[in-house]
Amino acid sequence: MAEVNLRKVVKRYDEVEAVRGIDLDIADHEFVVLVGPSGCGKSTTLRMIAGLEDISDGDIMIGGDVVNDVPPKDRDIAMVFQNYALYPHMTVAENMSFGLRLKRYPKAEIKARVDEAARMLDISELIDRKPKQLSGGQRQRVAMGRAIVRNPKVFLFDEPLSNLDAKLRVQMRIEIKKVHQKVRTTTVYVTHDQVEAMTLADRVVVMNHGRIEQIGTPTELYHSPATRFVASFIGSPAMNFIPCQIEDAGGKPQIRLSDRIAFPLPAARAARYQKIPRTDKLLLGIRPEHVTEASAHAESGVEPFDAVLDVTEPMGMETLVYFPLHGAQVCGRVNPNAGAQDGAPMRLAMDLNNMHLLNEVTGAVL
């Protein structure tokens, strides 16, 4: 078994706490992505799992054994870095087999492992080349192959795609996902790119200021964020946040966004938000795909309103529209044939069935 467990793990650099007492359980065969902005502690956490950073406090367990004082070479892990770290004077086959040769594996087994990893990564025709003869994506495949041949308990990826161009990043994301589906080794992957996190992970760990903000599947984080930070970090374009208040109208709660715009709450949401004090400062959280062009057919919970567009961004399959509302810049997604134009008025609709209410002071999702 190769589960990874962190218990109250802390990392201090003098007086600065980079990681602040995090708890995390990663199941055997699971693909977990640590995501967050620069300086949130995700790479430091990965390096502590690898043994490349000492732990200031707490415990890290791999396969049920505490590894706090176990050197990296004895942890049975394989790490893939963003800079590939290939030996320039060695061929692809020699780079991939280097760790096995150090451990004096039989030549026949080394060749079998290298050939299998090369076939899996579609680099069989490259095994006699040197790194300088390879593209960036091919070098990254070799680095992955070097990790795969070791058959470790845990794979650790430290922003492996950050040096690639946008198109190649998409291709390599697919390759990494394919490899995990075949190998099913426990994997911890660090990135600042939320798209990578959402597309690769079984579960995503969102970190901020050295703490874990939320853990969940990509779907859970996208549709049920626990805090404003998670709601804004996951999703592109980011979730809109509009100052609002809950008030009563005719005995039923409604949400007021401005002097001229107030919407009745859908029945399911009204029950959830009924007990919120009417004096609380709130934010309406709504994703851009739930702000669209108004339809001629009325739908329950979908409320039309008029806006004057500041900017439009044609994206081909959709057009992003931006407009002000109660001091907030709001982004919506409309059909490219909806007639959106810079500086022009437009009839839009907001789907409150997918709304979130947040406490403006604490940032908690209510």
C-alpha positions in Angstrom: 0.0 0.0 0.0 1.3 3.5 -0.8 -1.0 5.9 0.9 0.5 9.2 2.0 -0.5 10.9 5.3 0.4 14.3 6.7 -0.3 15.0 10.3 0.0 18.6 11.6 2.9 19.2 9.3 4.7 22.6 9.8 7.6 24.1 8.0 9.4 27.2 9.4 12.1 29.3 7.9 13.4 31.2 10.9 10.3 33.2 12.0 8.3 32.6 8.9 5.8 29.7 8.7 5.6 28.5 5.1 3.4 25.5 6.0 1.1 25.9 8.9 0.0 22.6 10.5 -1.7 20.9 7.5 -3.4 17.5 7.7 -3.9 15.5 4.4 -4.7 11.9 3.6 -3.9 10.6 0.1 -5.3 7.2 -0.7 -3.4 4.4 -2.5 -3.5 4.9 -6.3 -5.0 8.4 -5.9 -4.0 11.4 -8.1 -4.0 14.4 -5.8 -3.1 17.9 -7.0 -1.8 20.7 -4.7 -2.8 24.0 -6.2 -2.6 27.6 -5.2 -0.8 30.9 -5.9 3.0 31.5 -5.6 4.1 31.3 -2.0 1.2 29.3 -0.7 3.3 26.4 0.5 2.5 23.7 -2.1 6.0 23.1 -3.4 7.4 23.1 0.1 4.8 20.5 1.1 5.8 18.3 -1.9 9.5 18.7 -1.0 8.8 17.6 2.6 7.1 14.5 1.3 10.1 13.8 -0.9 12.5 14.4 1.9 14.2 17.4 0.2 13.1 19.7 3.0 13.2 19.0 6.8 9.9 19.0 8.7 9.8 21.6 11.5 6.9 19.8 13.2 4.4 17.0 12.6 4.7 13.6 10.8 4.7 12.4 7.2 3.8 8.8 6.6 4.3 6.8 3.3 2.7 3.3 3.3 1.9 3.6 7.0 5.6 4.3 8.0 6.8 7.6 9.4 9.5 8.9 7.1 10.4 12.2 8.9 14.1 11.0 9.2 14.3 8.7 6.2 16.5 10.1 3.4 15.0 10.7 0.0 16.7 7.7 -1.7 15.1 5.3 0.8 11.5 6.7 0.6 10.7 4.7 -2.6 9.4 7.8 -4.4 10.2 9.2 -7.8 10.1 13.0 -8.6 9.6 14.8 -11.9 10.8 18.4 -11.9 9.9 21.3 -14.1 13.5 21.5 -15.5 13.7 17.8 -16.6 17.2 17.3 -15.0 18.4 15.0 -17.8 22.1 14.1 -18.2 23.2 15.7 -21.5 25.9 13.1 -22.3 23.5 10.1 -21.9 21.0 8.8 -24.4 17.3 8.6 -23.6 17.7 4.9 -22.6 20.6 5.7 -20.4 18.8 8.6 -18.7 15.8 6.4 -18.0 17.8 3.5 -16.7 20.3 5.5 -14.6 18.6 4.9 -11.2 18.1 1.2 -11.9 21.8 0.8 -12.9 22.9 2.5 -9.7 20.9 -0.1 -7.8 22.5 -2.9 -9.9 19.3 -4.3 -11.4 19.9 -7.1 -14.0 20.4 -5.8 -17.5 17.5 -7.8 -18.9 15.1 -6.3 -16.4 16.4 -2.8 -17.0 15.9 -3.2 -20.7 12.4 -4.6 -20.2 11.4 -1.7 -18.0 12.9 1.0 -20.2 11.2 -0.6 -23.3 7.8 -0.8 -21.6 8.0 2.8 -20.3 9.2 4.1 -23.7 6.3 2.3 -25.4 3.8 3.7 -22.9 5.1 7.3 -23.5 5.4 6.9 -27.3 9.2 7.6 -27.3 10.5 4.2 -28.4 12.0 5.6 -31.5 14.0 8.2 -29.4 15.8 5.9 -27.0 19.2 6.3 -28.8 19.0 10.1 -29.0 20.7 12.6 -26.6 18.6 15.2 -24.8 19.8 18.1 -27.1 18.1 16.3 -30.0 14.7 16.3 -28.3 11.9 18.9 -28.1 10.7 20.1 -24.7 7.7 17.8 -24.7 9.9 14.8 -25.6 12.4 15.7 -22.8 9.5 15.8 -20.3 8.4 12.4 -21.5 11.9 11.1 -20.8 11.8 12.5 -17.3 8.5 10.8 -16.7 9.9 7.6 -18.1 12.8 7.7 -15.7 10.3 7.9 -12.9 8.1 5.2 -14.3 10.9 2.6 -14.7 11.6 2.7 -11.0 8.1 1.5 -10.2 8.0 3.6 -7.0 5.4 3.8 -4.3 4.7 7.4 -5.0 5.1 9.8 -8.0 5.8 13.5 -7.1 5.4 16.1 -9.8 6.7 19.6 -9.2 5.1 21.9 -11.8 6.4 19.7 -14.6 4.6 21.6 -17.5 5.5 25.2 -16.5 8.3 25.4 -19.1 6.2 24.3 -22.0 4.1 26.4 -24.5 0.3 26.4 -24.2 -0.4 23.8 -26.9 2.2 21.4 -25.6 0.9 21.8 -22.0 -2.5 20.5 -23.2 -0.9 17.6 -24.9 1.2 16.7 -21.9 -1.7 17.0 -19.5 -3.4 14.3 -21.6 -0.2 12.2 -21.6 0.1 12.4 -17.8 -3.5 11.4 -17.3 -3.1 8.5 -19.7 0.0 7.3 -17.8 -1.8 7.4 -14.5 -4.7 5.4 -15.9 -2.2 2.7 -16.9 0.2 2.8 -14.0 -2.2 3.8 -11.1 0.7 4.8 -8.8 -0.2 7.2 -6.0 0.6 10.6 -7.3 1.1 14.1 -5.8 1.2 16.9 -8.3 2.0 20.5 -7.7 0.8 23.4 -10.0 -0.3 27.0 -9.8 -2.5 26.3 -12.9 -6.1 25.6 -11.8 -6.9 24.2 -15.3 -4.2 21.5 -14.8 -5.6 20.8 -11.3 -9.2 20.4 -12.5 -8.3 18.2 -15.5 -5.8 15.9 -13.9 -6.9 15.3 -10.3 -9.0 12.8 -8.5 -9.0 15.3 -5.7 -7.7 18.9 -5.5 -6.1 20.5 -2.4 -6.4 24.3 -2.6 -3.7 26.0 -0.5 -3.4 29.6 0.6 -0.8 31.2 3.0 0.5 27.8 4.1 -2.9 26.4 5.0 -5.4 24.1 3.2 -8.5 26.1 2.2 -10.5 23.1 0.9 -10.1 19.6 -0.3 -12.5 18.0 -2.8 -13.1 16.6 -6.3 -12.8 19.1 -9.1 -16.6 19.1 -9.4 -17.1 19.8 -5.6 -14.7 22.7 -5.6 -16.2 24.2 -8.7 -19.9 23.9 -7.7 -19.6 24.0 -3.9 -16.6 26.2 -2.9 -16.3 26.7 0.9 -14.6 30.2 0.8 -14.2 33.2 -1.4 -10.6 32.3 -2.1 -11.6 28.9 -3.5 -14.5 30.3 -5.4 -12.3 32.9 -7.1 -9.3 30.6 -7.7 -11.1 27.7 -9.3 -12.7 28.5 -12.6 -11.7 30.7 -15.6 -12.9 33.4 -15.9 -13.2 33.7 -12.2 -16.5 33.8 -10.3 -18.2 37.2 -10.0 -18.7 38.8 -6.6 -21.4 41.5 -6.4 -22.2 43.4 -3.2 -25.8 42.6 -2.2 -28.4 42.4 0.6 -31.2 40.0 1.5 -34.5 41.8 2.1 -38.1 40.9 2.5 -40.7 41.7 -0.2 -44.3 40.7 0.4 -43.2 38.2 3.0 -40.7 36.5 0.7 -36.9 37.1 0.6 -35.3 38.7 -2.3 -31.7 39.7 -3.2 -31.0 43.4 -3.9 -28.1 44.1 -6.1 -28.7 47.9 -6.7 -31.3 50.6 -6.4 -33.0 49.3 -9.6 -32.2 45.6 -9.5 -33.7 43.1 -7.1 -34.5 39.5 -7.7 -36.7 37.0 -5.8 -34.7 34.1 -4.5 -35.5 30.6 -6.0 -37.5 28.5 -3.5 -34.6 26.1 -2.8 -32.2 29.0 -2.1 -34.8 31.0 -0.1 -35.1 28.2 2.5 -31.3 28.0 2.8 -30.8 31.8 3.2 -33.9 32.5 5.3 -32.1 32.9 8.6 -29.4 35.3 7.4 -29.7 38.6 9.3 -31.0 41.3 6.9 -28.2 43.7 8.1 -25.3 41.4 7.1 -22.9 42.6 4.4 -23.1 39.9 1.7 -21.6 39.1 -1.7 -23.5 37.4 -4.5 -21.2 34.8 -6.1 -22.2 33.9 -9.7 -20.1 32.2 -12.4 -19.9 33.9 -15.8 -21.7 31.0 -17.5 -24.7 31.7 -15.3 -24.9 35.3 -16.7 -26.1 35.0 -20.3 -28.3 36.6 -22.9 -32.0 36.8 -21.8 -34.3 34.2 -23.3 -37.8 34.8 -24.6 -39.0 31.9 -22.5 -39.2 32.5 -18.8 -37.4 29.9 -16.6 -37.7 29.5 -12.9 -34.9 31.2 -11.0 -33.5 32.9 -14.2 -34.0 36.6 -13.8 -33.6 39.1 -16.7 -32.1 42.6 -16.3 -30.6 45.3 -18.5 -26.9 46.2 -18.6 -24.6 48.4 -20.7 -21.6 46.5 -21.8 -18.1 48.0 -21.2 -16.1 45.4 -23.2 -16.7 42.3 -25.2 -14.3 39.5 -26.0 -15.2 37.3 -28.9 -13.8 33.8 -28.2 -15.2 31.9 -31.1 -17.6 29.5 -29.5 -18.7 32.2 -27.0 -18.4 35.9 -26.3 -17.3 37.2 -22.9 -19.1 40.4 -21.9 -18.1 42.8 -19.1 -20.3 45.4 -17.4 -20.5 47.3 -14.1 -23.1 46.3 -11.4 -23.2 47.9 -7.9 -19.5 48.8 -8.0 -18.4 45.3 -9.3 -17.1 44.4 -12.7 -19.2 41.5 -13.8 -18.3 38.9 -16.5 -20.9 36.9 -18.5 -20.8 34.4 -21.3 -23.2 34.9 -24.2 -23.8 33.3 -27.6 -21.5 34.7 -30.3 -24.6 35.5 -32.3 -26.3 37.4 -29.5 -25.2 40.8 -30.8 -23.0 41.9 -27.9 -21.1 45.1 -28.7 -18.7 47.4 -26.8 -20.6 50.3 -25.1 -24.1 48.9 -26.2 -27.0 48.0 -24.0 -28.0 44.3 -23.7 -30.7 42.3 -22.1 -29.1 39.7 -19.9 -30.3 37.1 -17.4 -28.8 35.7 -14.2 -29.4 32.1 -13.2 -29.9 32.3 -9.4 -30.3 28.5 -9.2 -26.5 28.4 -9.3 -25.9 31.4 -7.0 -23.7 31.5 -3.9 -24.0 33.9 -1.0 -20.8 34.8 0.9 -20.2 36.8 4.1 -18.3 39.9 2.8 -16.2 40.2 6.0 -15.2 36.5 6.6 -15.3 35.3 3.0 -17.2 32.2 4.0 -19.7 30.7 1.7 -23.1 30.6 3.5 
